Amino acid sequence: MKKNVLALAVGAALTAAYVPAMAEIKVSGRAHMSLDHMDNGADSKMDLSSNSSRIRFAGSKNITEGLQGFVQLEQQIDFDRRAEDNSGTRGNTFVTRDTFFGLKGDFGTVRLGFFDTPTKKVRSFTDMFGDRVGDARNMTKGTFDQRFHNSIHYQTPAMSGLTFDIQYSTDNRAKSGDQVATTGERDSVSTSLTFKSGDLTAMLAYEAQGRGDNAKDWTAVRMGATYNVAKGFRVAAFIEDADKNSNDNTVFGLGTYYDLTPEYRLRAQYYVAGESSAKNDGASMAAVGIDRRFGRDLTLYAMYAATSNDSGASFRVTGGGHGSSMAPSEAGKNVSAFSLGAIYNF
């Protein structure tokens, strides 16, 4: 009996020596739900919303010394399952969020797939209410907060606190079956330079989105910075100068959070969208809230946000990564929302 056990142990060891190590696959995600009371200036409603909830499958493996391969598949989950889901407009595509394959080594990082642009990340790391009501994308309108299709991304190694990113899309459009949705060249590029030193993080980004059919590219320059004044006290600043069809406008914002205790965090931000050449189409948005945190896994929050529109503007307060939205009843109407939410990370 002992000889048989020994033989089995030796055989298993020899077999393991010839079986390559498998990549470690991790499953994680987020459930983010909120109960919102929204007012569009003429009417109001109560709604339950799923806000960029997601599930992620990620894996990595050391291929050779100094070379690592990695992969990620990420899918949005709509816990609220609205009626329009059955029309095919929502939830009909797998891997609707950052999905890619990549290689990492001393040369830097290369990724191929569909994922956030460096320009989008300027907004996301300065936004105090990402995916909630009061999301900064209500002011930027999300034009330069996209994921590029058909993307090639390169990030340099950090050098004296500096990192450079460039992402190129051969054709920045979704596809319907095997057919490209529209005609014309739509290659796009997004770049950023990031500086990190101690409590300061700053980013400068430029993006040009090809419009096709000899149309002028849409372009934007973004700058953002966060600074940790003290433990649990952060301030943030953001500015965007965008040009869409020669219609130039600027958005800037300030935000902060402050930890009253390890469990309670106060948040606030204020954003302004300047007038474009159309005039009287600017707006401002203010948001305040409080979080009750239960470690990293669970956060409960209460918050209020409001947008004040000029006579020719129709900015929202419930757009961006927030699942449900309510447009102003007409141009010039102010909008607001009160939200109770829960975020569970798993």
C-alpha positions as CSV (number, residue, x, y, z in Angstrom):
1,M,0.0,0.0,0.0
2,K,2.8,2.4,0.9
3,K,4.5,1.7,-2.3
4,N,1.4,2.5,-4.3
5,V,0.9,5.7,-2.5
6,L,4.6,6.7,-3.1
7,A,4.2,5.8,-6.8
8,L,1.1,7.9,-7.1
9,A,2.8,10.9,-5.4
10,V,5.9,10.6,-7.7
11,G,3.7,10.3,-10.7
12,A,1.7,13.4,-9.8
13,A,4.8,15.4,-9.2
14,L,6.3,14.4,-12.5
15,T,3.0,15.3,-14.3
16,A,2.8,18.7,-12.6
17,A,6.3,19.4,-13.8
18,Y,5.2,19.2,-17.4
19,V,1.8,21.0,-17.1
20,P,2.2,24.7,-17.7
21,A,0.9,27.0,-14.9
22,M,-2.6,28.2,-15.6
23,A,-3.5,31.9,-15.5
24,E,-5.2,32.9,-12.3
25,I,-8.8,34.1,-13.1
26,K,-10.4,36.5,-10.7
27,V,-14.1,37.4,-10.6
28,S,-15.1,40.7,-9.2
29,G,-17.6,43.5,-9.7
30,R,-20.0,46.1,-8.3
31,A,-23.7,46.3,-7.6
32,H,-24.7,50.0,-7.4
33,M,-28.4,50.8,-6.9
34,S,-30.1,54.0,-6.0
35,L,-33.6,55.3,-5.2
36,D,-33.9,58.7,-6.9
37,H,-36.5,61.5,-6.8
38,M,-36.0,63.5,-9.9
39,D,-37.5,66.9,-10.9
40,N,-37.2,68.3,-14.5
41,G,-38.7,71.7,-13.9
42,A,-42.3,70.8,-14.8
43,D,-42.7,67.2,-13.4
44,S,-41.1,64.8,-11.0
45,K,-40.8,61.1,-10.5
46,M,-39.4,58.4,-8.2
47,D,-37.2,55.8,-9.8
48,L,-35.0,52.8,-8.9
49,S,-31.8,52.9,-10.9
50,S,-28.9,50.5,-11.5
51,N,-25.8,52.6,-12.0
52,S,-22.9,51.1,-14.0
53,S,-23.2,47.9,-12.0
54,R,-20.8,45.3,-13.5
55,I,-19.1,42.0,-13.3
56,R,-15.5,41.5,-14.3
57,F,-13.4,38.4,-15.2
58,A,-9.6,39.1,-15.1
59,G,-6.6,37.0,-15.4
60,S,-2.8,37.3,-15.7
61,K,0.2,35.0,-16.2
62,N,4.0,35.3,-16.3
63,I,4.9,34.1,-19.8
64,T,8.7,34.5,-19.5
65,E,10.9,36.4,-17.1
66,G,10.0,40.1,-17.4
67,L,6.9,39.5,-19.6
68,Q,3.4,39.1,-18.3
69,G,0.2,38.5,-20.3
70,F,-3.2,39.6,-19.0
71,V,-6.8,39.7,-20.1
72,Q,-10.1,41.2,-18.9
73,L,-13.8,40.8,-19.8
74,E,-16.3,43.2,-18.2
75,Q,-20.0,43.3,-18.6
76,Q,-22.6,45.9,-17.4
77,I,-25.4,44.5,-15.3
78,D,-28.8,46.2,-15.2
79,F,-30.4,45.2,-12.0
80,D,-33.4,47.4,-12.7
81,R,-34.1,45.5,-16.1
82,R,-36.2,48.2,-17.8
83,A,-38.8,47.5,-20.5
84,E,-36.6,48.8,-23.3
85,D,-34.2,45.9,-22.7
86,N,-36.5,43.7,-24.8
87,S,-36.1,46.1,-27.8
88,G,-32.4,45.3,-28.0
89,T,-31.3,48.8,-27.0
90,R,-29.9,47.7,-23.6
91,G,-28.2,44.6,-22.3
92,N,-27.9,42.9,-25.7
93,T,-24.1,42.7,-26.0
94,F,-21.7,40.8,-23.9
95,V,-18.5,42.6,-22.6
96,T,-20.0,46.1,-22.8
97,R,-17.3,47.6,-20.6
98,D,-13.5,47.5,-20.5
99,T,-12.5,44.3,-22.3
100,F,-8.9,43.7,-23.6
101,F,-5.9,41.5,-23.9
102,G,-2.4,42.9,-23.1
103,L,1.3,42.4,-22.4
104,K,3.4,44.0,-19.7
105,G,7.1,44.2,-19.2
106,D,10.1,46.6,-18.8
107,F,9.0,48.2,-22.1
108,G,5.7,49.3,-20.6
109,T,2.1,48.0,-21.2
110,V,0.3,47.3,-24.4
111,R,-3.4,46.6,-24.6
112,L,-5.7,45.7,-27.5
113,G,-9.5,45.8,-27.3
114,F,-12.3,48.1,-26.1
115,F,-11.7,50.3,-23.1
116,D,-11.7,53.8,-21.5
117,T,-9.5,56.4,-23.2
118,P,-6.7,58.3,-21.3
119,T,-8.8,61.5,-21.8
120,K,-11.8,59.9,-20.1
121,K,-9.6,59.0,-17.1
122,V,-9.0,62.7,-16.4
123,R,-12.6,63.2,-15.7
124,S,-13.1,59.9,-13.8
125,F,-10.3,60.4,-11.3
126,T,-11.4,64.0,-10.4
127,D,-15.2,63.3,-10.4
128,M,-16.5,63.1,-6.8
129,F,-19.9,61.7,-7.9
130,G,-19.0,59.3,-10.7
131,D,-22.0,57.1,-11.6
132,R,-24.3,58.9,-9.2
133,V,-26.6,61.9,-9.7
134,G,-24.4,64.9,-10.1
135,D,-21.9,63.0,-12.2
136,A,-19.5,65.5,-14.0
137,R,-20.6,64.0,-17.3
138,N,-23.8,66.0,-17.0
139,M,-21.7,69.1,-17.8
140,T,-19.2,67.5,-20.2
141,K,-22.1,65.7,-21.9
142,G,-19.9,62.6,-22.1
143,T,-18.6,63.4,-25.6
144,F,-15.0,62.8,-24.5
145,D,-15.9,60.1,-21.9
146,Q,-16.0,57.2,-24.3
147,R,-14.5,53.8,-24.8
148,F,-12.8,53.5,-28.1
149,H,-13.6,50.5,-30.3
150,N,-10.8,48.7,-32.1
151,S,-8.2,50.2,-29.8
152,I,-4.4,49.9,-29.5
153,H,-3.1,51.4,-26.2
154,Y,0.5,51.9,-25.0
155,Q,1.6,53.1,-21.6
156,T,5.2,53.9,-20.8
157,P,6.9,52.8,-17.6
158,A,6.8,55.5,-14.9
159,M,9.9,57.8,-15.2
160,S,10.5,60.3,-12.3
161,G,6.7,60.3,-11.6
162,L,5.8,60.8,-15.3
163,T,3.7,58.3,-17.4
164,F,2.7,58.8,-21.0
165,D,-0.4,57.1,-22.6
166,I,-1.5,56.9,-26.2
167,Q,-4.6,55.1,-27.4
168,Y,-5.3,54.7,-31.2
169,S,-8.6,53.4,-32.6
170,T,-8.4,52.2,-36.2
171,D,-12.2,52.8,-36.5
172,N,-14.0,54.2,-33.4
173,R,-17.4,52.8,-34.1
174,A,-19.5,49.9,-32.9
175,K,-20.4,47.2,-35.5
176,S,-23.7,45.7,-36.5
177,G,-23.1,42.1,-37.4
178,D,-20.2,42.2,-39.9
179,Q,-21.1,45.6,-41.3
180,V,-19.6,48.9,-40.0
181,A,-22.5,51.1,-38.8
182,T,-21.7,54.2,-40.9
183,T,-19.4,55.3,-43.7
184,G,-16.1,57.3,-43.8
185,E,-12.8,57.1,-41.9
186,R,-13.3,57.3,-38.2
187,D,-9.8,56.6,-36.7
188,S,-9.3,58.4,-33.4
189,V,-6.5,59.1,-31.0
190,S,-6.4,59.9,-27.2
191,T,-3.2,60.8,-25.3
192,S,-2.3,61.8,-21.7
193,L,0.7,62.7,-19.6
194,T,0.3,61.8,-15.9
195,F,2.5,63.1,-13.1
196,K,2.4,61.6,-9.6
197,S,4.4,62.9,-6.7
198,G,3.4,62.3,-3.1
199,D,-0.1,63.6,-2.5
200,L,-0.4,65.2,-5.9
201,T,-1.7,63.6,-9.1
202,A,-2.1,65.7,-12.3
203,M,-3.1,64.8,-15.8
204,L,-3.0,66.6,-19.2
205,A,-4.8,64.9,-22.1
206,Y,-5.7,65.5,-25.7
207,E,-8.2,63.7,-27.9
208,A,-9.2,63.8,-31.5
209,Q,-12.3,61.8,-32.6
210,G,-12.5,61.2,-36.4
211,R,-16.0,62.0,-37.7
212,G,-15.8,60.4,-41.2
213,D,-16.9,61.7,-44.6
214,N,-14.4,64.5,-44.6
215,A,-16.0,66.1,-41.5
216,K,-13.8,68.0,-39.1
217,D,-12.5,66.0,-36.1
218,W,-13.9,66.7,-32.7
219,T,-11.1,67.6,-30.3
220,A,-10.6,68.3,-26.6
221,V,-7.9,69.2,-24.2
222,R,-8.4,68.2,-20.6
223,M,-6.5,69.0,-17.4
224,G,-7.2,67.5,-14.0
225,A,-5.5,67.3,-10.6
226,T,-6.1,65.9,-7.1
227,Y,-4.3,66.8,-4.0
228,N,-4.5,65.0,-0.6
229,V,-4.4,67.9,1.8
230,A,-4.4,65.5,4.8
231,K,-5.5,61.9,5.4
232,G,-9.1,61.7,4.4
233,F,-9.2,65.2,2.9
234,R,-8.9,65.5,-0.9
235,V,-9.5,68.4,-3.3
236,A,-9.8,68.1,-7.1
237,A,-9.9,70.4,-10.1
238,F,-10.9,69.8,-13.7
239,I,-11.0,71.8,-17.0
240,E,-12.0,70.9,-20.5
241,D,-11.8,72.9,-23.7
242,A,-13.7,71.1,-26.5
243,D,-14.3,71.9,-30.1
244,K,-17.2,70.1,-31.8
245,N,-17.9,71.2,-35.4
246,S,-16.3,74.6,-34.6
247,N,-18.5,75.0,-31.6
248,D,-16.0,75.7,-28.9
249,N,-16.9,75.6,-25.2
250,T,-15.2,75.2,-21.8
251,V,-16.2,73.2,-18.7
252,F,-14.4,73.5,-15.3
253,G,-15.1,72.1,-11.9
254,L,-13.9,71.8,-8.3
255,G,-14.6,69.0,-5.9
256,T,-13.6,67.7,-2.5
257,Y,-14.2,65.0,0.0
258,Y,-13.6,65.0,3.8
259,D,-13.7,62.2,6.2
260,L,-15.6,63.1,9.4
261,T,-14.7,59.7,10.8
262,P,-13.3,56.5,9.1
263,E,-17.0,55.6,8.5
264,Y,-18.5,58.9,7.3
265,R,-17.3,60.9,4.3
266,L,-18.7,64.2,3.1
267,R,-18.6,65.0,-0.7
268,A,-19.2,68.1,-2.7
269,Q,-18.5,69.4,-6.2
270,Y,-19.4,72.4,-8.4
271,Y,-19.2,72.4,-12.2
272,V,-19.7,75.1,-14.8
273,A,-20.3,74.7,-18.5
274,G,-19.5,77.9,-20.3
275,E,-21.5,79.3,-23.3
276,S,-20.7,78.1,-26.8
277,S,-20.9,80.3,-29.9
278,A,-24.7,79.6,-29.8
279,K,-24.9,81.9,-26.6
280,N,-27.2,81.5,-23.6
281,D,-26.5,77.8,-23.5
282,G,-24.3,77.5,-20.4
283,A,-25.1,75.9,-17.1
284,S,-23.9,75.2,-13.6
285,M,-24.2,72.1,-11.4
286,A,-23.8,71.6,-7.6
287,A,-23.8,68.3,-5.7
288,V,-23.4,67.5,-2.0
289,G,-23.6,64.1,-0.2
290,I,-22.6,61.9,2.6
291,D,-21.3,58.3,2.6
292,R,-21.6,55.7,5.3
293,R,-18.8,53.2,4.6
294,F,-18.6,49.6,5.9
295,G,-15.0,48.9,4.9
296,R,-14.2,48.6,1.2
297,D,-17.2,46.4,0.4
298,L,-20.3,48.4,1.2
299,T,-21.1,52.1,1.0
300,L,-24.5,53.7,1.7
301,Y,-25.1,57.3,0.7
302,A,-27.5,60.1,0.6
303,M,-27.0,63.1,-1.8
304,Y,-28.6,66.0,-3.6
305,A,-27.7,67.6,-6.9
306,A,-29.1,70.4,-9.0
307,T,-28.4,71.9,-12.4
308,S,-29.2,75.5,-13.3
309,N,-29.6,76.1,-17.1
310,D,-29.3,79.3,-19.1
311,S,-32.3,80.1,-21.3
312,G,-31.0,78.0,-24.3
313,A,-29.5,75.1,-22.3
314,S,-30.8,71.6,-21.5
315,F,-28.1,70.1,-19.2
316,R,-29.2,67.3,-16.9
317,V,-28.3,66.3,-13.4
318,T,-28.9,62.5,-13.8
319,G,-26.7,61.6,-16.8
320,G,-23.3,60.0,-17.1
321,G,-22.9,56.7,-15.4
322,H,-26.2,57.0,-13.6
323,G,-28.7,54.4,-15.0
324,S,-31.9,56.4,-15.1
325,S,-32.2,60.0,-16.3
326,M,-34.7,62.8,-16.7
327,A,-34.2,65.6,-19.2
328,P,-35.3,69.2,-18.5
329,S,-38.9,69.7,-19.6
330,E,-37.7,72.4,-22.0
331,A,-34.6,74.5,-22.6
332,G,-33.8,76.8,-19.7
333,K,-35.5,74.7,-17.0
334,N,-33.6,73.8,-13.9
335,V,-33.4,70.1,-12.8
336,S,-32.6,68.4,-9.5
337,A,-32.5,65.0,-7.9
338,F,-32.3,63.5,-4.4
339,S,-30.7,60.1,-4.2
340,L,-30.3,57.3,-1.7
341,G,-27.9,54.7,-2.9
342,A,-25.9,51.5,-2.0
343,I,-22.6,50.4,-3.6
344,Y,-21.5,46.8,-3.0
345,N,-18.1,45.7,-4.3
346,F,-17.5,42.0,-4.6
